[in-house]
């Protein structure tokens, strides 16, 4: 097996030589920090728009969320997929293949961003009307999508895609700094564009413009960094002519589809949940919306851990450092589970107080507290599932993480909602989440055990390497 002689010293130190705990800390701490900053930004953005007191403006931003979230899903498709392919190429010492994966993932992200922007430009109004916009908020919603998607699709998709791939090249701090830069800039620019630079009545457009500028700033930072390190790293936008483009692009997509599906199917599932809860009144819908905001903290940390560990697992898998890989997975799972248990305990004990931080309506607090005490049971469960999903993404197995993702959100959970509604009433459909997460975890654990069994077959077994590669 070729050695990874092309890795720079700092990258090789993290991927091969540093103790597992130190290597994990170097990769996941910056990623967790950037994820938490993004959570703060999302909350602040909603808070600023809410200061207008304009219900149509608030509704417009909420309605645009599913359409806007697709941008993040696309960045996961090419960013996480590219990161996995890059790290595995590093593991076999093939820097040329890593460059090719980076180039194809980057070009794929740009082309998809442009295509999505064109589609939204052509069909934004009928699409927004279809998902619930009306005469009062449609103008705000169309304006918001025009700025954030039609104009801002490329930087919004490309910046986080670069962050994933730069992290896979061993530059976790740089990747996180670029994302933190954009989030903090957005928090600072929101009030300026909403309340200072633009005339009253243009607050939604101001928030959208601030978002585009901030994402563009992150993109410029990453492009500048890659330009300075182009000679000694994998950052190349040149399309190779070695006949492997289709194979490597397929590898990128196969590893990235679960990340895309995770967000896309979650939005699909949330639409069903909101629709069913709406029969309980607006307080119930508001309550579940607040619970999602609270749940973002635990989810962000879990995402930070899995995104940070993914390049390490991919590198160790392809380079043959399987025992080191097993330790990385174990430490990551334990860290995620421990933090998730803490979040779950706090959420259960202080549910009314946490919901009350966002609203003072007693009915909404009542619904929100009940929902939070149910949903918090799923946090420790999905923390392990997300870790296992990241493992299969890292080793380039597309079918297994996709199946687990679909089980968690978008299929089984929706069927469970209907079953619980028929058996116990609408108020109990929230139990679909912990039940489905438990079933998904059981399947994930079985998959991981089988993966280990095939990976650690005795060395005398002539087919052990082939079986490991098939996983």
PLY file of the C-alpha trace (Angstrom):
ply
format ascii 1.0
element vertex 471
property float x
property float y
property float z
element edge 470
property int vertex1
property int vertex2
end_header
0.00 0.00 0.00
1.48 3.39 -0.93
2.38 5.66 1.94
0.92 9.09 2.45
4.16 10.88 1.66
2.32 13.75 -0.01
0.64 14.87 3.20
2.07 18.01 4.73
3.59 17.64 8.21
0.71 19.13 10.21
-1.90 17.06 8.39
0.08 13.84 8.79
0.49 14.61 12.48
-3.27 14.82 12.96
-4.25 11.88 10.76
-1.51 9.39 11.64
0.69 10.28 14.58
-1.25 12.24 17.19
-2.98 10.32 20.01
-6.59 9.59 19.10
-8.07 11.97 21.69
-5.76 14.78 20.61
-6.47 14.21 16.91
-10.22 14.18 17.56
-10.01 17.36 19.62
-8.08 19.11 16.85
-10.78 18.19 14.33
-14.03 18.42 16.27
-13.58 21.38 18.64
-13.34 23.99 15.85
-16.24 22.28 14.06
-18.43 22.31 17.18
-17.67 25.99 17.77
-18.64 26.89 14.20
-21.85 24.85 14.48
-22.81 26.62 17.71
-22.14 30.03 16.17
-24.43 29.07 13.30
-27.16 28.14 15.80
-26.80 31.55 17.45
-26.99 33.19 14.03
-30.18 31.30 13.13
-31.82 32.35 16.37
-30.65 35.96 16.03
-31.89 36.19 12.44
-35.37 35.07 13.53
-35.28 37.44 16.50
-34.36 40.46 14.35
-37.20 39.84 11.91
-39.55 39.38 14.85
-38.64 42.86 16.12
-40.51 44.36 13.16
-43.84 43.28 14.61
-44.90 42.45 11.05
-46.60 39.05 11.07
-46.42 38.80 7.27
-42.66 39.39 7.35
-42.14 36.72 10.00
-44.37 34.29 8.12
-42.51 34.95 4.86
-39.13 34.06 6.36
-40.61 30.92 7.93
-42.21 29.88 4.64
-38.90 30.30 2.81
-37.07 28.02 5.24
-37.76 24.74 3.38
-36.72 26.28 0.06
-33.60 27.80 1.60
-32.68 24.60 3.48
-32.22 22.81 0.16
-29.11 24.97 -0.32
-27.63 23.48 2.85
-28.61 20.00 1.71
-26.79 20.53 -1.60
-23.68 21.75 0.22
-23.78 18.53 2.27
-24.09 16.49 -0.91
-20.85 17.81 -2.41
-19.07 18.98 0.75
-19.41 15.85 2.88
-19.13 13.60 -0.17
-16.01 15.41 -1.29
-14.53 15.32 2.22
-14.96 11.56 2.43
-13.38 10.97 -1.00
-10.50 13.34 -0.24
-9.64 11.79 3.13
-9.73 8.26 1.69
-7.44 9.35 -1.15
-5.03 10.77 1.42
-5.16 7.44 3.24
-3.74 5.60 0.23
-1.21 8.36 -0.45
-2.83 9.49 -3.71
-2.83 13.29 -3.64
-3.73 13.46 -7.33
-6.95 11.59 -6.63
-7.67 13.92 -3.71
-7.22 16.91 -6.04
-9.53 15.36 -8.57
-12.19 14.71 -5.92
-11.92 18.32 -4.73
-12.21 19.66 -8.28
-15.22 17.51 -9.20
-17.05 18.22 -5.93
-16.47 21.98 -6.35
-17.64 22.01 -9.96
-20.66 19.89 -9.06
-21.60 22.30 -6.26
-21.35 25.34 -8.57
-23.37 23.75 -11.37
-26.09 22.53 -9.00
-26.27 25.94 -7.30
-26.76 27.69 -10.64
-29.42 25.18 -11.72
-31.33 25.57 -8.45
-31.13 29.38 -8.68
-32.57 29.31 -12.19
-35.43 27.04 -11.12
-36.30 29.30 -8.18
-36.18 32.37 -10.42
-38.69 30.74 -12.75
-41.00 29.07 -10.23
-40.58 30.82 -6.86
-44.06 32.34 -6.70
-46.10 29.21 -7.52
-43.83 27.13 -5.28
-44.25 29.50 -2.32
-48.01 29.63 -2.83
-48.05 25.84 -2.87
-46.34 25.58 0.54
-48.61 28.08 2.23
-47.84 31.67 1.18
-50.79 34.02 0.69
-51.54 37.54 -0.51
-50.11 39.13 2.63
-46.69 37.49 2.69
-46.05 36.37 -0.90
-44.27 39.58 -1.89
-41.93 39.34 1.10
-41.28 35.65 0.42
-40.52 36.14 -3.28
-38.15 39.00 -2.46
-36.37 36.94 0.18
-35.83 33.98 -2.17
-34.66 36.30 -4.94
-31.80 37.55 -2.76
-30.89 34.44 -0.80
-31.30 31.83 -3.55
-31.37 33.39 -7.00
-28.49 35.76 -6.22
-26.95 33.95 -3.25
-27.10 30.27 -4.19
-23.47 29.92 -5.28
-21.81 31.40 -2.16
-24.38 29.78 0.15
-23.65 26.32 -1.26
-19.98 26.70 -2.06
-18.73 28.19 1.24
-19.83 25.28 3.47
-18.80 22.79 0.78
-15.30 24.22 0.86
-15.35 24.13 4.67
-16.05 20.37 4.65
-13.29 19.65 2.13
-10.73 21.98 3.73
-11.40 20.17 7.02
-10.77 16.84 5.26
-7.38 18.17 4.15
-6.47 18.63 7.81
-7.24 22.36 8.20
-10.12 22.14 10.68
-9.46 25.54 12.27
-9.42 27.30 8.94
-12.68 25.61 7.87
-14.38 26.64 11.09
-13.00 30.18 11.03
-14.44 30.77 7.56
-17.91 29.67 8.67
-17.72 31.61 11.94
-16.67 34.70 9.99
-19.82 34.53 7.87
-22.14 33.87 10.81
-20.78 36.72 12.95
-20.83 39.08 9.98
-24.45 38.16 9.36
-25.40 38.90 12.96
-23.71 42.31 12.68
-25.14 43.21 9.27
-28.74 42.15 9.92
-29.76 45.21 11.98
-27.84 47.56 9.70
-29.57 46.46 6.51
-32.93 45.93 8.19
-33.20 49.15 10.18
-30.53 51.60 8.97
-29.57 51.25 5.30
-33.00 50.43 3.83
-36.31 52.22 4.19
-38.99 50.88 6.58
-40.93 48.04 5.02
-37.80 46.45 3.52
-36.68 44.56 6.62
-37.05 41.12 5.02
-35.00 42.22 2.01
-32.42 43.66 4.43
-32.08 40.34 6.25
-31.70 38.55 2.91
-29.03 40.97 1.65
-27.08 40.59 4.91
-27.18 36.81 4.47
-25.88 36.98 0.90
-23.05 39.35 1.83
-22.02 37.20 4.79
-21.96 33.96 2.78
-20.00 35.71 0.05
-17.47 36.90 2.62
-16.96 33.30 3.79
-16.54 32.17 0.19
-13.95 34.91 -0.52
-12.02 33.93 2.61
-11.89 30.28 1.53
-10.88 31.16 -2.03
-8.09 33.38 -0.72
-6.84 30.70 1.64
-6.86 28.06 -1.09
-5.05 30.36 -3.50
-2.24 30.81 -0.96
-1.95 27.05 -0.35
-2.59 25.81 -3.88
0.97 24.67 -4.56
1.27 22.41 -1.51
-2.28 21.14 -1.14
-5.21 19.63 -3.03
-7.02 22.86 -3.92
-7.39 22.63 -7.67
-10.29 23.51 -9.95
-8.77 21.91 -13.04
-10.79 19.03 -14.47
-8.57 16.01 -15.00
-8.52 14.03 -18.24
-7.48 10.64 -16.90
-10.80 8.90 -17.53
-11.69 8.64 -13.83
-13.97 11.67 -13.51
-17.20 9.64 -13.59
-15.89 7.10 -11.07
-14.68 9.72 -8.58
-17.78 11.90 -8.99
-19.94 8.86 -8.28
-17.86 8.22 -5.16
-18.43 11.83 -4.03
-22.19 11.61 -4.63
-22.50 8.20 -2.99
-20.87 9.49 0.19
-22.77 12.80 0.12
-26.32 11.63 -0.58
-27.02 10.67 3.06
-26.07 14.20 4.18
-28.34 15.67 1.52
-31.17 13.31 2.43
-30.85 14.00 6.14
-31.85 17.64 5.70
-34.25 17.20 2.80
-36.22 14.40 4.47
-36.23 16.20 7.82
-37.97 19.18 6.21
-40.43 16.81 4.53
-41.19 15.13 7.85
-41.59 18.46 9.65
-44.22 19.52 7.12
-46.34 16.49 8.07
-45.80 17.12 11.78
-46.83 20.78 11.50
-49.86 19.89 9.42
-51.11 17.35 11.97
-50.41 19.54 15.01
-52.22 22.47 13.40
-55.52 20.82 14.37
-54.58 21.55 18.00
-54.26 25.26 17.28
-51.55 27.80 16.57
-50.17 27.41 20.12
-49.20 23.80 19.39
-47.50 24.76 16.12
-45.67 27.59 17.88
-44.69 25.19 20.66
-43.09 22.66 18.32
-41.31 25.48 16.49
-39.73 26.65 19.74
-38.77 23.08 20.67
-36.91 22.76 17.36
-34.92 25.88 18.24
-33.99 24.40 21.63
-33.07 21.05 20.06
-30.65 22.82 17.70
-28.01 23.05 20.43
-27.67 19.30 20.95
-27.96 18.61 17.22
-25.27 21.20 16.40
-22.78 19.63 18.81
-23.51 16.15 17.48
-23.06 17.41 13.93
-19.78 19.03 14.94
-18.50 15.76 16.37
-19.53 13.65 13.38
-18.26 16.14 10.79
-14.95 16.40 12.62
-14.47 12.64 12.96
-15.48 11.80 9.37
-12.14 12.69 7.68
-10.21 10.81 10.38
-12.32 7.68 9.93
-12.05 7.90 6.14
-8.27 8.29 6.27
-7.75 5.45 8.74
-10.07 3.13 6.79
-8.29 3.55 3.46
-4.77 3.58 4.97
-5.37 0.36 6.91
-5.18 1.88 10.41
-8.33 0.05 11.42
-7.67 -0.20 15.16
-7.07 3.56 15.28
-10.28 4.04 13.32
-12.19 1.91 15.83
-10.91 4.06 18.72
-11.91 7.24 16.90
-15.43 5.91 16.40
-15.69 4.80 20.04
-14.48 8.11 21.49
-16.75 10.06 19.15
-19.79 7.97 20.10
-19.07 8.29 23.83
-18.58 12.07 23.54
-21.80 12.52 21.57
-23.80 10.31 23.91
-22.49 11.98 27.08
-23.29 15.48 25.85
-26.66 14.34 24.54
-27.58 12.81 27.89
-26.77 16.12 29.57
-28.94 18.04 27.10
-31.75 15.51 27.43
-31.71 15.69 31.23
-31.74 19.50 31.29
-34.51 19.63 28.68
-36.68 17.18 30.63
-36.22 18.85 34.02
-36.52 22.45 32.86
-38.82 22.17 29.84
-41.29 24.93 30.82
-38.50 27.34 31.70
-36.65 26.71 28.42
-39.77 27.20 26.31
-40.63 30.28 28.38
-37.40 31.93 27.26
-38.93 32.29 23.79
-42.55 33.12 24.57
-44.80 34.08 27.50
-48.06 32.54 26.32
-49.16 29.88 28.83
-50.85 27.64 26.27
-47.78 27.64 24.00
-45.51 26.94 26.97
-47.74 24.03 27.95
-47.59 22.44 24.52
-43.90 23.20 24.08
-42.92 21.73 27.44
-44.86 18.52 26.74
-43.30 18.22 23.27
-39.80 18.93 24.58
-40.04 16.30 27.31
-40.93 13.72 24.67
-38.49 14.77 21.97
-35.56 15.08 24.38
-35.72 11.31 24.85
-34.57 10.93 21.24
-31.42 13.07 21.62
-29.10 10.39 23.12
-30.51 7.83 20.71
-29.90 9.79 17.51
-26.44 10.85 18.72
-25.23 7.26 18.26
-27.11 6.80 14.98
-25.56 9.96 13.53
-22.10 8.70 14.51
-22.69 5.39 12.73
-24.12 7.19 9.67
-20.92 9.28 9.54
-18.82 6.11 9.70
-20.47 4.65 6.61
-20.23 7.99 4.81
-16.53 8.06 5.64
-15.83 4.61 4.20
-17.76 5.38 1.01
-20.76 3.14 1.65
-23.73 5.05 0.29
-26.61 2.59 0.70
-26.33 1.99 4.44
-26.31 5.62 5.64
-29.03 6.46 3.13
-31.24 3.67 4.50
-30.66 4.83 8.08
-31.40 8.42 7.11
-34.66 7.49 5.41
-35.66 5.39 8.40
-35.11 8.30 10.78
-36.91 10.98 8.79
-39.30 11.00 5.86
-40.78 7.51 5.83
-41.11 5.38 8.97
-41.59 8.39 11.24
-44.45 9.71 9.07
-46.13 6.30 9.07
-45.69 6.21 12.85
-47.34 9.65 13.15
-50.46 8.42 11.36
-50.53 5.25 13.45
-50.19 7.15 16.73
-52.82 9.67 15.64
-55.28 6.89 14.88
-54.57 5.05 18.13
-54.04 7.80 20.71
-54.93 11.14 19.10
-52.96 14.02 17.60
-51.33 15.03 20.88
-49.33 11.77 20.94
-47.85 11.89 17.43
-44.73 13.53 18.86
-43.77 10.06 20.20
-43.04 9.02 16.61
-39.59 10.57 16.92
-38.15 8.58 19.89
-39.81 5.37 18.66
-38.41 5.74 15.14
-34.99 6.80 16.41
-34.85 3.65 18.55
-35.66 1.42 15.57
-33.08 3.21 13.41
-30.44 2.83 16.13
-31.07 -0.92 16.36
-30.52 -1.26 12.63
-27.46 1.01 12.76
-25.83 -1.08 15.49
-26.42 -4.29 13.54
-24.85 -2.70 10.45
-21.82 -1.51 12.44
-21.29 -4.94 14.01
-21.37 -6.58 10.59
-18.97 -3.93 9.29
-16.53 -4.69 12.11
-16.88 -8.44 11.61
-15.91 -8.15 7.95
-13.20 -5.56 8.58
-11.43 -7.53 11.31
-11.49 -10.97 9.72
-8.31 -12.96 10.45
-5.38 -11.88 8.28
-5.02 -15.46 7.01
-8.40 -15.19 5.31
-7.60 -14.43 1.65
-10.92 -12.68 1.09
-10.78 -10.38 4.13
-9.52 -7.35 2.20
-12.18 -7.73 -0.47
-14.95 -8.03 2.11
-13.73 -4.96 3.96
-13.70 -2.97 0.75
-17.28 -3.98 0.05
-18.36 -2.22 3.20
0 1
1 2
2 3
3 4
4 5
5 6
6 7
7 8
8 9
9 10
10 11
11 12
12 13
13 14
14 15
15 16
16 17
17 18
18 19
19 20
20 21
21 22
22 23
23 24
24 25
25 26
26 27
27 28
28 29
29 30
30 31
31 32
32 33
33 34
34 35
35 36
36 37
37 38
38 39
39 40
40 41
41 42
42 43
43 44
44 45
45 46
46 47
47 48
48 49
49 50
50 51
51 52
52 53
53 54
54 55
55 56
56 57
57 58
58 59
59 60
60 61
61 62
62 63
63 64
64 65
65 66
66 67
67 68
68 69
69 70
70 71
71 72
72 73
73 74
74 75
75 76
76 77
77 78
78 79
79 80
80 81
81 82
82 83
83 84
84 85
85 86
86 87
87 88
88 89
89 90
90 91
91 92
92 93
93 94
94 95
95 96
96 97
97 98
98 99
99 100
100 101
101 102
102 103
103 104
104 105
105 106
106 107
107 108
108 109
109 110
110 111
111 112
112 113
113 114
114 115
115 116
116 117
117 118
118 119
119 120
120 121
121 122
122 123
123 124
124 125
125 126
126 127
127 128
128 129
129 130
130 131
131 132
132 133
133 134
134 135
135 136
136 137
137 138
138 139
139 140
140 141
141 142
142 143
143 144
144 145
145 146
146 147
147 148
148 149
149 150
150 151
151 152
152 153
153 154
154 155
155 156
156 157
157 158
158 159
159 160
160 161
161 162
162 163
163 164
164 165
165 166
166 167
167 168
168 169
169 170
170 171
171 172
172 173
173 174
174 175
175 176
176 177
177 178
178 179
179 180
180 181
181 182
182 183
183 184
184 185
185 186
186 187
187 188
188 189
189 190
190 191
191 192
192 193
193 194
194 195
195 196
196 197
197 198
198 199
199 200
200 201
201 202
202 203
203 204
204 205
205 206
206 207
207 208
208 209
209 210
210 211
211 212
212 213
213 214
214 215
215 216
216 217
217 218
218 219
219 220
220 221
221 222
222 223
223 224
224 225
225 226
226 227
227 228
228 229
229 230
230 231
231 232
232 233
233 234
234 235
235 236
236 237
237 238
238 239
239 240
240 241
241 242
242 243
243 244
244 245
245 246
246 247
247 248
248 249
249 250
250 251
251 252
252 253
253 254
254 255
255 256
256 257
257 258
258 259
259 260
260 261
261 262
262 263
263 264
264 265
265 266
266 267
267 268
268 269
269 270
270 271
271 272
272 273
273 274
274 275
275 276
276 277
277 278
278 279
279 280
280 281
281 282
282 283
283 284
284 285
285 286
286 287
287 288
288 289
289 290
290 291
291 292
292 293
293 294
294 295
295 296
296 297
297 298
298 299
299 300
300 301
301 302
302 303
303 304
304 305
305 306
306 307
307 308
308 309
309 310
310 311
311 312
312 313
313 314
314 315
315 316
316 317
317 318
318 319
319 320
320 321
321 322
322 323
323 324
324 325
325 326
326 327
327 328
328 329
329 330
330 331
331 332
332 333
333 334
334 335
335 336
336 337
337 338
338 339
339 340
340 341
341 342
342 343
343 344
344 345
345 346
346 347
347 348
348 349
349 350
350 351
351 352
352 353
353 354
354 355
355 356
356 357
357 358
358 359
359 360
360 361
361 362
362 363
363 364
364 365
365 366
366 367
367 368
368 369
369 370
370 371
371 372
372 373
373 374
374 375
375 376
376 377
377 378
378 379
379 380
380 381
381 382
382 383
383 384
384 385
385 386
386 387
387 388
388 389
389 390
390 391
391 392
392 393
393 394
394 395
395 396
396 397
397 398
398 399
399 400
400 401
401 402
402 403
403 404
404 405
405 406
406 407
407 408
408 409
409 410
410 411
411 412
412 413
413 414
414 415
415 416
416 417
417 418
418 419
419 420
420 421
421 422
422 423
423 424
424 425
425 426
426 427
427 428
428 429
429 430
430 431
431 432
432 433
433 434
434 435
435 436
436 437
437 438
438 439
439 440
440 441
441 442
442 443
443 444
444 445
445 446
446 447
447 448
448 449
449 450
450 451
451 452
452 453
453 454
454 455
455 456
456 457
457 458
458 459
459 460
460 461
461 462
462 463
463 464
464 465
465 466
466 467
467 468
468 469
469 470
